[in-house]
């Protein structure tokens, strides 16, 4: 399926850089824009899955991961305490 995309108000600096890259690679401005868009979307998709397909813990980690972690203290559970009697 072929889709035509029109993107208004693209920064002139971005257009000029795409034009220079296209000229260097011997492609058209449209081909270079298409390649840049595909590369960006592909790399982002590999890094962050869509919210609908991720688990709650993954979303929580992405949201609060920058704050740092917290480790629970180790609790020694090796002692043999007496079991309660339910008479």
C-alpha atoms as a printed R data frame, in Angstrom:
   type eleno elety resid chain resno      x       y      z
1  ATOM     1    CA   UNK     A     1  0.000   0.000  0.000
2  ATOM     2    CA   UNK     A     2  1.435   3.348 -1.011
3  ATOM     3    CA   UNK     A     3  0.626   6.390  1.072
4  ATOM     4    CA   UNK     A     4  1.427   9.994  0.247
5  ATOM     5    CA   UNK     A     5  2.452  12.082  3.214
6  ATOM     6    CA   UNK     A     6  2.395  15.855  3.231
7  ATOM     7    CA   UNK     A     7  4.182  17.518  6.137
8  ATOM     8    CA   UNK     A     8  3.654  21.286  6.328
9  ATOM     9    CA   UNK     A     9  6.002  23.730  8.053
10 ATOM    10    CA   UNK     A    10  9.160  21.605  8.033
11 ATOM    11    CA   UNK     A    11 12.087  23.609  9.363
12 ATOM    12    CA   UNK     A    12 14.220  25.001  6.518
13 ATOM    13    CA   UNK     A    13 17.403  23.719  8.195
14 ATOM    14    CA   UNK     A    14 16.023  20.163  8.180
15 ATOM    15    CA   UNK     A    15 15.047  20.419  4.522
16 ATOM    16    CA   UNK     A    16 18.474  21.773  3.610
17 ATOM    17    CA   UNK     A    17 20.265  18.982  5.481
18 ATOM    18    CA   UNK     A    18 18.097  16.382  3.772
19 ATOM    19    CA   UNK     A    19 18.808  17.998  0.404
20 ATOM    20    CA   UNK     A    20 22.575  17.943  1.066
21 ATOM    21    CA   UNK     A    21 22.450  14.282  2.150
22 ATOM    22    CA   UNK     A    22 20.370  13.381 -0.885
23 ATOM    23    CA   UNK     A    23 22.841  15.105 -3.167
24 ATOM    24    CA   UNK     A    24 25.773  13.331 -1.481
25 ATOM    25    CA   UNK     A    25 24.118   9.916 -1.886
26 ATOM    26    CA   UNK     A    26 22.784  10.617 -5.359
27 ATOM    27    CA   UNK     A    27 19.142  10.256 -4.338
28 ATOM    28    CA   UNK     A    28 16.154  12.566 -4.302
29 ATOM    29    CA   UNK     A    29 15.056  14.681 -1.361
30 ATOM    30    CA   UNK     A    30 11.967  12.480 -1.041
31 ATOM    31    CA   UNK     A    31 14.062   9.281 -0.968
32 ATOM    32    CA   UNK     A    32 16.308  10.719  1.713
33 ATOM    33    CA   UNK     A    33 13.337  11.891  3.813
34 ATOM    34    CA   UNK     A    34 11.742   8.445  3.437
35 ATOM    35    CA   UNK     A    35 14.951   6.710  4.528
36 ATOM    36    CA   UNK     A    36 15.360   9.021  7.542
37 ATOM    37    CA   UNK     A    37 11.744   8.510  8.599
38 ATOM    38    CA   UNK     A    38 11.969   4.722  8.247
39 ATOM    39    CA   UNK     A    39 15.258   4.567 10.173
40 ATOM    40    CA   UNK     A    40 13.857   6.663 13.014
41 ATOM    41    CA   UNK     A    41 10.605   4.754 13.327
42 ATOM    42    CA   UNK     A    42 12.399   1.398 13.145
43 ATOM    43    CA   UNK     A    43 14.948   2.296 15.822
44 ATOM    44    CA   UNK     A    44 12.301   3.736 18.158
45 ATOM    45    CA   UNK     A    45 10.043   0.721 17.729
46 ATOM    46    CA   UNK     A    46 12.885  -1.552 18.790
47 ATOM    47    CA   UNK     A    47 13.463   0.514 21.936
48 ATOM    48    CA   UNK     A    48  9.939   1.160 23.172
49 ATOM    49    CA   UNK     A    49  6.950  -1.003 22.357
50 ATOM    50    CA   UNK     A    50  3.556   0.643 21.969
51 ATOM    51    CA   UNK     A    51  1.773   1.132 25.284
52 ATOM    52    CA   UNK     A    52 -0.988  -1.295 24.370
53 ATOM    53    CA   UNK     A    53  1.418  -4.224 23.995
54 ATOM    54    CA   UNK     A    54  3.512  -3.737 27.119
55 ATOM    55    CA   UNK     A    55  3.020  -5.083 30.587
56 ATOM    56    CA   UNK     A    56  2.243  -2.838 33.518
57 ATOM    57    CA   UNK     A    57  5.657  -3.383 35.107
58 ATOM    58    CA   UNK     A    58  7.394  -2.335 31.871
59 ATOM    59    CA   UNK     A    59  5.381   0.889 31.753
60 ATOM    60    CA   UNK     A    60  6.149   1.603 35.417
61 ATOM    61    CA   UNK     A    61  9.871   1.015 34.838
62 ATOM    62    CA   UNK     A    62  9.909   3.337 31.823
63 ATOM    63    CA   UNK     A    63  8.040   6.014 33.721
64 ATOM    64    CA   UNK     A    64 10.010   5.929 36.992
65 ATOM    65    CA   UNK     A    65 13.295   4.280 35.957
66 ATOM    66    CA   UNK     A    66 15.177   7.572 35.821
67 ATOM    67    CA   UNK     A    67 14.488   8.137 39.519
68 ATOM    68    CA   UNK     A    68 16.670   5.185 40.474
69 ATOM    69    CA   UNK     A    69 15.964   1.904 42.139
70 ATOM    70    CA   UNK     A    70 15.259   0.742 45.649
71 ATOM    71    CA   UNK     A    71 16.468  -2.524 47.032
72 ATOM    72    CA   UNK     A    72 14.530  -4.303 49.730
73 ATOM    73    CA   UNK     A    73 16.621  -5.283 52.760
74 ATOM    74    CA   UNK     A    74 17.583  -8.926 52.955
75 ATOM    75    CA   UNK     A    75 15.542 -10.893 55.466
76 ATOM    76    CA   UNK     A    76 17.148 -14.023 56.835
77 ATOM    77    CA   UNK     A    77 14.549 -16.757 56.470
78 ATOM    78    CA   UNK     A    78 16.838 -19.665 57.264
79 ATOM    79    CA   UNK     A    79 16.054 -19.856 61.010
80 ATOM    80    CA   UNK     A    80 13.706 -22.669 61.942
81 ATOM    81    CA   UNK     A    81 11.125 -21.026 64.095
82 ATOM    82    CA   UNK     A    82  8.417 -23.174 65.628
83 ATOM    83    CA   UNK     A    83  5.297 -23.568 63.542
84 ATOM    84    CA   UNK     A    84  2.065 -22.399 65.113
85 ATOM    85    CA   UNK     A    85 -0.261 -25.078 66.416
86 ATOM    86    CA   UNK     A    86 -3.859 -24.777 65.284
87 ATOM    87    CA   UNK     A    87 -5.742 -26.986 67.759
